[in-house]
Each structure stands twice: as structure tokens, then as C-alpha cells.
Amino acid sequence: MHQSRAQAVAAGLGFFSIGLGLAELVAPRLVRQAMGFRCSDRVVRLYGAREVVNGVGILLAWKRAPWVWARVAGDALDLATSRSPVGIAALAGVTAADIATAAQLSREENAPPRRHYDYSSRSGFPRPPAEMRGTARATAAAAAAPAPPTAHTR
């Protein structure tokens, strides 16, 4: 099955979430300082767990839109706790990608299924080909033949 562009971007966001979450779990102080978070290392670890769960959910889910929308909610929380202009700019860029991807996935996943018609068994003739052979000639010959006299024409 062919993956849409939104599906491919969502997969990338899933891997990104897992990587970011692992970084937040392993080095919360470094992430907190780099992003300008005004919270404790413990909270950054919770953010990391959230990111890992979201990433795994995105990669394993049949419908990815709810998981990407969960990333958007997490981005809002991250933006609310960041005080660094560089951190806010980075979060804003990721949030924009998350919103665009989630919106496209929602449209794709909620669209009605496409109908596929199978015409492989149809010939286009109203009857089987064996019955149709010579029908055009017979119809033309009948039309060209003189009409039999009727009771009114005598």
C-alpha cells in the first residue's frame, strides 16, 4: 500500500518523538537548559515519557491522527513552560509541522473509502459475444428488405 506524504511525515515525527523523549529521560538538565524550560528535571523526565509514548503510538497505530494531535497538545505544554526565545522558536516550528500533519491525517483518515469497481468480467455487450455475432448484419438486412404488403395498401 502506498503511504501518503502525511503518513511519512507522521512516521518521522514518531521517530523524532522517541529520540527527544529519550534525551529528556537521560539528560533532563541539559534539555531543560537548552530549551529554557522553567521546571524541574523531574518534570522534564515526565515530558520525556510523554514523548516516547506519543512516538511509539504514532508508529504503531493504524490511525495516527489522534497521536499526532496528542503531540500538538504536548507542544502547547512545552511552549507554556519555555522562556528561551530560541527554545520557543524551535518549539513553534515543530508545532507548526505537527498541526499541519495532524490536520492532513485527520482529513485522510476520516474520508469515506474510495469505491473500486471491477469491470474485468464485462465485455460491454448486452448479451454474450456468441449471441451477438451477426446481429448487426441481421438488423441491417431486415431494415433493407422491402416491407410486406399490408391490408391497407391493397
N, CA, C and O of each residue as an XYZ file, in Angstrom:
616
protein
N       0.836     -1.176      0.000
C       0.000      0.000      0.000
C       0.884      1.244      0.000
O       1.908      1.290      0.682
N       0.483      2.234     -0.759
C       1.249      3.469     -0.870
C       0.952      4.386      0.309
O      -0.209      4.609      0.652
N       2.008      4.917      0.931
C       1.872      5.824      2.061
C       1.728      7.250      1.560
O       2.436      7.661      0.640
N       0.821      8.003      2.155
C       0.686      9.412      1.793
C       1.857     10.189      2.400
O       2.591      9.687      3.251
N       2.000     11.413      1.938
C       3.077     12.251      2.466
C       2.862     12.513      3.956
O       3.819     12.515      4.730
N       1.606     12.735      4.359
C       1.313     12.979      5.769
C       1.661     11.759      6.620
O       2.133     11.903      7.747
N       1.430     10.558      6.084
C       1.783      9.343      6.815
C       3.302      9.252      6.996
O       3.786      8.882      8.066
N       4.040      9.592      5.949
C       5.503      9.553      6.031
C       6.028     10.592      7.019
O       6.939     10.305      7.796
N       5.457     11.799      6.994
C       5.876     12.839      7.942
C       5.531     12.404      9.366
O       6.312     12.620     10.293
N       4.361     11.790      9.535
C       3.963     11.318     10.869
C       4.951     10.273     11.389
O       5.303     10.282     12.569
N       5.390      9.384     10.521
C       6.387      8.389     10.941
C       7.672      9.094     11.381
O       8.266      8.722     12.393
N       8.098     10.098     10.635
C       9.283     10.869     11.027
C       9.083     11.555     12.370
O       9.994     11.587     13.198
N       7.881     12.107     12.588
C       7.586     12.740     13.873
C       7.585     11.705     15.001
O       7.966     12.010     16.131
N       7.158     10.491     14.687
C       7.188      9.422     15.688
C       8.608      9.110     16.121
O       8.889      8.996     17.314
N       9.502      8.973     15.152
C      10.907      8.709     15.494
C      11.528      9.912     16.218
O      12.308      9.745     17.156
N      11.178     11.107     15.777
C      11.666     12.319     16.443
C      11.202     12.347     17.901
O      11.979     12.680     18.796
N       9.932     11.996     18.134
C       9.397     11.976     19.498
C      10.161     11.002     20.382
O      10.498     11.317     21.524
N      10.431      9.824     19.848
C      11.156      8.826     20.630
C      12.563      9.339     20.965
O      13.009      9.216     22.105
N      13.254      9.906     19.987
C      14.600     10.436     20.231
C      14.600     11.569     21.234
O      15.426     11.600     22.146
N      13.666     12.509     21.066
C      13.581     13.635     22.002
C      13.208     13.140     23.396
O      13.761     13.599     24.395
N      12.272     12.207     23.452
C      11.870     11.669     24.747
C      13.011     10.982     25.459
O      13.178     11.143     26.668
N      13.797     10.218     24.725
C      14.959      9.555     25.344
C      15.960     10.584     25.856
O      16.530     10.418     26.935
N      16.174     11.643     25.085
C      17.088     12.707     25.537
C      16.556     13.350     26.815
O      17.329     13.631     27.731
N      15.247     13.588     26.887
C      14.659     14.195     28.079
C      14.730     13.247     29.285
O      14.861     13.693     30.425
N      14.643     11.956     29.025
C      14.747     10.981     30.114
C      16.181     10.836     30.619
O      16.411     10.712     31.822
N      17.140     10.853     29.699
C      18.541     10.604     30.045
C      19.246     11.867     30.533
O      20.018     11.814     31.490
N      18.990     12.991     29.891
C      19.688     14.238     30.237
C      18.692     15.381     30.431
O      18.691     16.331     29.648
N      17.858     15.306     31.448
C      16.816     16.321     31.611
C      17.366     17.725     31.866
O      16.795     18.708     31.393
N      18.470     17.825     32.608
C      19.027     19.147     32.910
C      19.521     19.825     31.636
O      19.297     21.019     31.437
N      20.191     19.064     30.774
C      20.699     19.618     29.515
C      19.548     20.092     28.623
O      19.608     21.179     28.050
N      18.516     19.280     28.511
C      17.352     19.658     27.692
C      16.663     20.869     28.311
O      16.277     21.796     27.600
N      16.510     20.863     29.617
C      15.847     21.978     30.310
C      16.589     23.286     30.059
O      15.966     24.315     29.797
N      17.912     23.249     30.139
C      18.696     24.462     29.905
C      18.664     24.882     28.444
O      18.554     26.070     28.142
N      18.759     23.916     27.535
C      18.768     24.241     26.103
C      17.432     24.834     25.649
O      17.399     25.748     24.825
N      16.331     24.305     26.192
C      15.009     24.761     25.761
C      14.473     25.904     26.610
O      13.452     26.507     26.281
N      15.167     26.198     27.703
C      14.724     27.286     28.571
C      13.491     26.935     29.381
O      12.707     27.818     29.729
N      13.306     25.650     29.687
C      12.152     25.236     30.487
C      12.308     25.747     31.910
O      13.391     25.656     32.487
N      11.256     26.272     32.469
C      11.279     26.716     33.863
C      10.504     25.694     34.701
O       9.420     25.969     35.217
N      11.097     24.520     34.811
C      10.510     23.433     35.595
C      11.650     22.539     36.083
O      12.802     22.737     35.698
N      11.338     21.576     36.914
C      12.364     20.705     37.483
C      12.769     19.603     36.495
O      12.099     19.364     35.491
N      13.874     18.951     36.811
C      14.325     17.819     35.996
C      13.291     16.703     36.005
O      13.121     15.997     35.011
N      12.612     16.549     37.111
C      11.579     15.514     37.216
C      10.460     15.755     36.194
O       9.979     14.816     35.559
N      10.055     17.007     36.043
C       9.012     17.344     35.070
C       9.520     17.104     33.648
O       8.770     16.620     32.800
N      10.760     17.431     33.385
C      11.339     17.193     32.055
C      11.362     15.691     31.763
O      11.143     15.279     30.624
N      11.624     14.879     32.777
C      11.575     13.416     32.586
C      10.149     12.970     32.244
O       9.955     12.086     31.409
N       9.171     13.575     32.883
C       7.770     13.263     32.540
C       7.466     13.660     31.094
O       6.777     12.940     30.371
N       7.989     14.816     30.687
C       7.850     15.216     29.282
C       8.479     14.161     28.374
O       7.938     13.832     27.318
N       9.619     13.640     28.795
C      10.298     12.613     28.010
C       9.467     11.349     27.882
O       9.371     10.765     26.803
N       8.865     10.929     28.994
C       7.994      9.747     28.941
C       6.817      9.996     28.005
O       6.423      9.114     27.243
N       6.257     11.206     28.070
C       5.145     11.571     27.176
C       5.584     11.481     25.715
O       4.858     10.949     24.876
N       6.756     11.995     25.421
C       7.260     11.968     24.045
C       7.468     10.536     23.548
O       7.112     10.215     22.414
N       8.037      9.684     24.385
C       8.275      8.297     23.987
C       6.947      7.597     23.722
O       6.804      6.897     22.719
N       5.977      7.779     24.609
C       4.664      7.146     24.425
C       4.011      7.652     23.142
O       3.468      6.860     22.372
N       4.058      8.962     22.906
C       3.498      9.514     21.667
C       4.194      8.939     20.439
O       3.540      8.570     19.464
N       5.513      8.865     20.489
C       6.264      8.351     19.340
C       5.916      6.905     19.031
O       5.695      6.546     17.874
N       5.868      6.086     20.054
C       5.515      4.675     19.853
C       4.076      4.574     19.346
O       3.778      3.777     18.456
N       3.184      5.391     19.921
C       1.790      5.393     19.471
C       1.665      5.765     18.008
O       0.909      5.135     17.269
N       2.392      6.772     17.586
C       2.349      7.197     16.174
C       2.826      6.076     15.268
O       2.216      5.809     14.232
N       3.905      5.424     15.649
C       4.486      4.392     14.787
C       3.655      3.114     14.749
O       3.657      2.416     13.735
N       2.951      2.794     15.820
C       2.227      1.528     15.876
C       0.739      1.647     15.554
O       0.101      0.641     15.245
N       0.182      2.830     15.619
C      -1.263      3.000     15.445
C      -1.674      2.865     13.983
O      -0.949      3.261     13.070
N      -2.854      2.296     13.792
C      -3.433      2.211     12.457
C      -3.882      3.600     12.013
O      -3.665      3.999     10.869
N      -4.513      4.333     12.936
C      -4.893      5.726     12.687
C      -3.966      6.603     13.519
O      -3.988      6.563     14.750
N      -3.169      7.380     12.841
C      -2.122      8.156     13.514
C      -2.562      9.541     13.949
O      -1.914     10.147     14.802
N      -3.645     10.059     13.388
C      -4.053     11.441     13.673
C      -4.214     11.728     15.161
O      -3.702     12.749     15.620
N      -4.896     10.888     15.944
C      -5.037     11.220     17.374
C      -3.695     11.320     18.092
O      -3.534     12.141     18.995
N      -2.755     10.508     17.705
C      -1.435     10.546     18.337
C      -0.673     11.813     17.955
O       0.051     12.374     18.778
N      -0.830     12.258     16.726
C      -0.152     13.496     16.325
C      -0.835     14.694     17.000
O      -0.168     15.656     17.383
N      -2.173     14.633     17.145
C      -2.854     15.700     17.894
C      -2.379     15.710     19.349
O      -2.296     16.777     19.958
N      -2.070     14.550     19.909
C      -1.521     14.495     21.267
C      -0.159     15.185     21.319
O       0.188     15.814     22.318
N       0.608     15.063     20.238
C       1.885     15.796     20.161
C       1.630     17.299     20.185
O       2.360     18.041     20.843
N       0.602     17.753     19.473
C       0.271     19.188     19.449
C      -0.041     19.669     20.872
O       0.408     20.738     21.286
N      -0.813     18.870     21.611
C      -1.123     19.237     23.000
C       0.157     19.296     23.841
O       0.323     20.197     24.663
N       1.047     18.345     23.632
C       2.325     18.358     24.349
C       3.173     19.563     23.969
O       3.858     20.143     24.811
N       3.122     19.933     22.692
C       3.858     21.122     22.248
C       3.338     22.375     22.961
O       4.117     23.248     23.344
N       2.014     22.454     23.135
C       1.432     23.610     23.836
C       1.946     23.670     25.271
O       2.255     24.744     25.786
N       2.033     22.513     25.905
C       2.567     22.457     27.275
C       4.037     22.876     27.286
O       4.462     23.628     28.164
N       4.797     22.402     26.333
C       6.215     22.767     26.250
C       6.374     24.276     26.029
O       7.225     24.915     26.649
N       5.551     24.836     25.142
C       5.619     26.277     24.875
C       5.281     27.079     26.133
O       5.860     28.138     26.376
N       4.344     26.571     26.927
C       3.934     27.289     28.144
C       5.043     27.312     29.195
O       5.077     28.217     30.028
N       5.942     26.338     29.170
C       6.988     26.283     30.201
C       8.340     26.774     29.712
O       9.295     26.807     30.488
N       8.445     27.156     28.445
C       9.724     27.616     27.900
C       9.842     29.133     28.032
O       8.876     29.869     27.827
N      11.049     29.579     28.378
C      11.322     31.014     28.481
C      12.419     31.465     27.524
O      12.717     32.657     27.456
N      13.008     30.568     26.804
C      14.094     30.908     25.895
C      13.533     31.235     24.516
O      12.742     30.461     23.976
N      13.928     32.369     23.936
C      13.453     32.695     22.587
C      13.846     31.628     21.549
O      13.073     31.321     20.642
N      15.038     31.080     21.696
C      15.474     30.028     20.771
C      14.625     28.773     20.978
O      14.212     28.130     20.013
N      14.368     28.432     22.236
C      13.527     27.274     22.532
C      12.117     27.459     22.012
O      11.531     26.537     21.445
N      11.570     28.656     22.205
C      10.216     28.939     21.721
C      10.166     28.857     20.201
O       9.210     28.325     19.637
N      11.193     29.385     19.535
C      11.229     29.332     18.070
C      11.290     27.883     17.583
O      10.595     27.514     16.637
N      12.118     27.067     18.230
C      12.217     25.656     17.841
C      10.894     24.939     18.074
O      10.432     24.177     17.225
N      10.292     25.187     19.226
C       9.006     24.559     19.535
C       7.911     25.021     18.573
O       7.060     24.227     18.171
N       7.933     26.296     18.206
C       6.927     26.810     17.271
C       7.038     26.127     15.913
O       6.026     25.810     15.289
N       8.275     25.899     15.454
C       8.459     25.215     14.169
C       7.951     23.784     14.203
O       7.286     23.331     13.271
N       8.267     23.071     15.284
C       7.798     21.683     15.414
C       6.279     21.661     15.565
O       5.609     20.788     15.013
N       5.741     22.619     16.311
C       4.289     22.683     16.495
C       3.586     22.916     15.167
O       2.551     22.305     14.900
N       4.129     23.782     14.340
C       3.523     24.026     13.018
C       3.516     22.747     12.182
O       2.522     22.434     11.528
N       4.618     22.017     12.205
C       4.671     20.745     11.458
C       3.676     19.739     12.030
O       3.016     19.017     11.283
N       3.570     19.693     13.353
C       2.623     18.779     13.989
C       1.182     19.116     13.610
O       0.399     18.223     13.286
N       0.832     20.397     13.649
C      -0.540     20.813     13.329
C      -0.868     20.501     11.875
O      -1.935     19.960     11.581
N       0.038     20.836     10.968
C      -0.214     20.570      9.543
C      -0.363     19.071      9.281
O      -1.241     18.650      8.528
N       0.493     18.279      9.901
C       0.434     16.827      9.706
C      -0.831     16.250     10.320
O      -1.495     15.417      9.703
N      -1.172     16.684     11.530
C      -2.377     16.172     12.196
C      -3.630     16.529     11.404
O      -4.537     15.706     11.276
N      -3.688     17.741     10.876
C      -4.857     18.153     10.096
C      -4.985     17.316      8.825
O      -6.083     16.870      8.492
N      -3.888     17.100      8.116
C      -3.934     16.294      6.892
C      -4.286     14.842      7.204
O      -5.082     14.230      6.491
N      -3.702     14.289      8.257
C      -4.030     12.914      8.643
C      -5.505     12.790      9.004
O      -6.149     11.805      8.645
N      -6.046     13.777      9.709
C      -7.463     13.740     10.073
C      -8.342     13.736      8.828
O      -9.332     13.007      8.767
N      -7.981     14.552      7.833
C      -8.757     14.558      6.580
C      -8.671     13.204      5.888
O      -9.682     12.674      5.428
N      -7.471     12.647      5.813
C      -7.286     11.367      5.131
C      -7.985     10.222      5.861
O      -8.638      9.384      5.240
N      -7.840     10.197      7.173
C      -8.360      9.065      7.944
C      -9.869      9.122      8.113
O     -10.496      8.095      8.373
N     -10.470     10.306      7.969
C     -11.915     10.434      8.119
C     -12.634     10.514      6.784
O     -13.858     10.636      6.756
N     -11.909     10.449      5.688
C     -12.524     10.495      4.355
C     -13.261      9.181      4.099
O     -12.829      8.126      4.564
N     -14.371      9.242      3.362
C     -15.062      7.989      3.040
C     -14.171      7.115      2.156
O     -13.399      7.632      1.349
N     -14.276      5.800      2.306
C     -13.423      4.926      1.494
C     -13.749      5.068      0.009
O     -14.900      5.275     -0.374
N     -12.729      4.953     -0.803
C     -12.916      5.043     -2.255
C     -13.560      3.760     -2.753
O     -13.231      2.666     -2.293
N     -14.488      3.907     -3.704
C     -15.114      2.739     -4.296
C     -14.293      2.296     -5.497
O     -13.864      3.112     -6.313
N     -14.088      1.012     -5.586
C     -13.370      0.439     -6.715
C     -14.320     -0.496     -7.436
O     -14.806     -1.474     -6.866
N     -14.577     -0.186     -8.686
C     -15.474     -1.005     -9.488
C     -14.652     -1.985    -10.303
O     -13.619     -1.632    -10.872
N     -15.124     -3.215    -10.352
C     -14.434     -4.260    -11.103
C     -15.227     -4.564    -12.368
O     -16.293     -5.176    -12.312
N     -14.703     -4.136    -13.495
C     -15.356     -4.372    -14.779
C     -14.645     -5.462    -15.573
O     -14.899     -5.609    -16.769
N     -13.782     -6.210    -14.955
C     -12.986     -7.190    -15.685
C     -13.835     -8.297    -16.306
O     -13.425     -8.891    -17.303
N     -14.996     -8.584    -15.747
C     -15.827     -9.655    -16.298
C     -16.836     -9.141    -17.316
O     -17.648     -9.914    -17.825
N     -16.797     -7.862    -17.615
C     -17.774     -7.283    -18.548
C     -17.159     -7.098    -19.920
O     -15.993     -6.726    -20.051
N     -17.975     -7.369    -20.961
C     -17.491     -7.206    -22.329
C     -17.995     -5.917    -22.957
O     -17.423     -5.433    -23.934
N     -19.059     -5.362    -22.402
C     -19.662     -4.173    -22.992
C     -20.855     -4.515    -23.861
O     -21.572     -3.615    -24.297
N     -21.086     -5.785    -24.122
C     -22.218     -6.221    -24.926
C     -23.391     -6.562    -24.009
O     -23.180     -7.027    -22.889
N     -24.641     -6.333    -24.475
C     -25.780     -6.650    -23.625
C     -25.999     -8.162    -23.456
O     -26.626     -8.605    -22.494
N     -25.475     -8.935    -24.402
C     -25.584    -10.399    -24.318
C     -24.203    -10.981    -24.555
O     -23.299    -10.259    -24.972
N     -24.019    -12.265    -24.299
C     -22.707    -12.877    -24.541
C     -22.285    -12.711    -25.998
O     -23.142    -12.634    -26.878
N     -20.980    -12.653    -26.269
C     -20.484    -12.438    -27.637
C     -21.030    -13.456    -28.643
O     -21.306    -13.088    -29.785
N     -21.192    -14.714    -28.257
C     -21.695    -15.726    -29.200
C     -23.098    -15.374    -29.684
O     -23.416    -15.608    -30.850
N     -23.933    -14.827    -28.831
C     -25.289    -14.431    -29.234
C     -25.283    -13.151    -30.056
O     -26.193    -12.921    -30.853
N     -24.274    -12.325    -29.873
C     -24.227    -11.035    -30.561
C     -23.661    -11.134    -31.974
O     -23.886    -10.237    -32.786
N     -22.929    -12.210    -32.285
C     -22.320    -12.327    -33.606
C     -23.389    -12.307    -34.696
O     -24.347    -13.078    -34.651
N     -23.220    -11.439    -35.654
C     -24.118    -11.359    -36.796
C     -25.363    -10.533    -36.535
O     -26.161    -10.344    -37.454
N     -25.567    -10.032    -35.323
C     -26.773     -9.269    -35.005
C     -26.837     -7.981    -35.817
O     -27.903     -7.612    -36.310
N     -25.729     -7.309    -35.956
C     -25.727     -6.055    -36.711
C     -26.082     -6.316    -38.172
O     -26.857     -5.567    -38.766
N     -25.508     -7.393    -38.761
C     -25.816     -7.724    -40.153
C     -27.289     -8.092    -40.310
O     -27.941     -7.661    -41.261
N     -27.802     -8.872    -39.397
C     -29.202     -9.293    -39.471
C     -30.128     -8.098    -39.325
O     -31.149     -8.020    -40.009
N     -29.789     -7.170    -38.446
C     -30.618     -5.975    -38.251
C     -30.582     -5.104    -39.500
O     -31.612     -4.570    -39.912
N     -29.398     -4.954    -40.110
C     -29.270     -4.138    -41.325
C     -30.025     -4.790    -42.484
O     -30.690     -4.097    -43.253
N     -29.931     -6.101    -42.616
C     -30.631     -6.803    -43.706
C     -32.139     -6.682    -43.537
O     -32.863     -6.513    -44.518
N     -32.615     -6.767    -42.298
C     -34.054     -6.655    -42.061
C     -34.549     -5.253    -42.377
O     -35.668     -5.089    -42.864
N     -33.753     -4.267    -42.115
C     -34.150     -2.887    -42.395
C     -34.137     -2.613    -43.895
O     -34.947     -1.818    -44.372
N     -33.245     -3.246    -44.651
C     -33.141     -3.000    -46.095
C     -34.187     -3.783    -46.897
O     -34.492     -3.420    -48.033
N     -34.719     -4.815    -46.334
C     -35.700     -5.644    -47.059
C     -36.983     -4.858    -47.222
O     -37.360     -4.084    -46.342
N     -37.668     -5.058    -48.366
C     -38.945     -4.344    -48.576
C     -39.981     -4.839    -47.565
O     -40.002     -6.011    -47.187
N     -40.804     -3.943    -47.157
C     -41.835     -4.293    -46.185
C     -42.909     -5.127    -46.877
O     -43.263     -4.833    -48.018
N     -43.431     -6.146    -46.228
C     -44.501     -6.942    -46.837
C     -45.767     -6.099    -46.969
O     -46.008     -5.208    -46.155
N     -46.561     -6.372    -47.971
C     -47.770     -5.580    -48.150
C     -48.734     -5.786    -46.967
O     -48.845     -6.882    -46.417
N     -49.403     -4.730    -46.606
C     -50.342     -4.803    -45.526
C     -51.762     -4.721    -46.075
O     -51.923     -4.446    -47.264
N     -52.758     -4.937    -45.300
C     -54.153     -4.942    -45.737
C     -54.586     -3.585    -46.213
O     -55.468     -3.513    -47.070
N     -54.041     -2.526    -45.728
C     -54.446     -1.161    -46.113
C     -53.822     -0.705    -47.418
O     -54.333      0.229    -48.037
N     -52.762     -1.314    -47.852
C     -52.084     -0.832    -49.057
C     -52.640     -1.467    -50.305
O     -52.183     -1.074    -51.378
N     -53.555     -2.386    -50.299
C     -54.078     -3.043    -51.489
C     -55.059     -2.247    -52.191
O     -55.586     -2.679    -53.216
